């Protein structure tokens, strides 16, 4: 297969088009401007629709409209812009509309900086908008994975009729790496008989709304949605284990920090510390069960969570490890990336305490 | 060939489709000029990319004696399309050899139009970087189209092609040869000569016949 060198953001855009995305609505924000830029040229060439909306809110509601008609639709933004989309994501989840939302995270809170960060972990994994719902959150750590997960995201969204978030940090959006365009086997998906795309020969109108004004109906609807949450939890969990087979010290990291953690682990092994990396690929559902198994191993002495935020995924690591072993933390934030030597030092410090 | 034989002009303007490796090439060229004993300056005029910019290598460049011309430190992490006033010092001072690292595509190259009246009075060469691993410009026709569009927005003629084909850490000598073939094809279409092939030092032996300009990867990722 032919290797090509792609920038993260443009690769995500091309992957979406190849996955059959036919509507893209967005509003520019650094560090993901290459997504709308790429879409503006290539989406119309692929027979799809590109609209630069007047705002993030408009964009996500255009996605709602397109998804309601049964079309594969996507929007993308970066942290403050994704905050603005939260109402729309809640509505998409409520109305069981499949859609893909890309967040190329930058420093926050508020407008923050334009450098890479991971401060939107809570927002992405806990819902972000109002009400009882979850979105599958996919966190690529390299450009090939960003491509593969973007394509997968559309299938997951269609299978569960639920929005899916692709959560990349700014570096994944901006860096370049070689990729190949693989032959994919798409999932077998149900027909979109619910889509509001004209009555046709149906004996009823398809009606899409999130307003369920009487409480029993609203509760019944929530319980229906919750069944899907349990299904997604059961089926969609993904992670990667790097150098973990004999590891005594486990670094837990996703996205860019997982790459830093891997180099740190390789260096630490040369210094006599058997370090490995547990990398969640889905942040929701979180791979609690596997992490819990690892925490129960006698040889594993402790954990170090590495983030480009100040201890958000740490909550999930603590939930999984549940005090079986010590969990330490190292994080940078606001747009700063943890350096390899910083992470090595943090592991060395932790190792002294836990070994 | 020495760096001064390859790049004899006082100002080297490095343009290309975005992602072809202009910044990596520019940083390497500026360092090579300084190493050859020249008073070298590198101007970061990229107003397109927010990350992976030559100004991120300020310490390395300054330690090697290269003067870095970039927007003020206060704006180093911003993506405002501001240009450094200090660039005029480079244009005026003919004792300095300058490398101008320009943003990708015609949209990035547009900054040069502003300086055109001054640049045309100087001994300059506008280079166009070719990378056969970049999907948008992997055909000679498309690559030549982008080249002509850059000439149109800048009002400057390109007089040299640089084959900088790479796949980050996965580059092979064959990839660079594929890029050489593409550069020759672009050269045939446009009548512009191939100025050089750029390759990491590890390929110099395998590509002896191409006499590549030796590169060392300077724009590394945080974990490399």
Interface residues (C-beta under 8 A of the other chain):
Chain A: X3 X4 X5 X6 X7 X30 X31 X113 X114 X115 X116 X170 X171 X174 X175 X176 X177 X178 X256 X259 X260 X262 X263 X335 X337 X338 X339 X340
Chain B: X18 X19 X49 X50 X51 X52 X77 X78 X79 X131 X133 X134 X135 X138 X166 X167 X168 X170 X221 X222 X223 X224
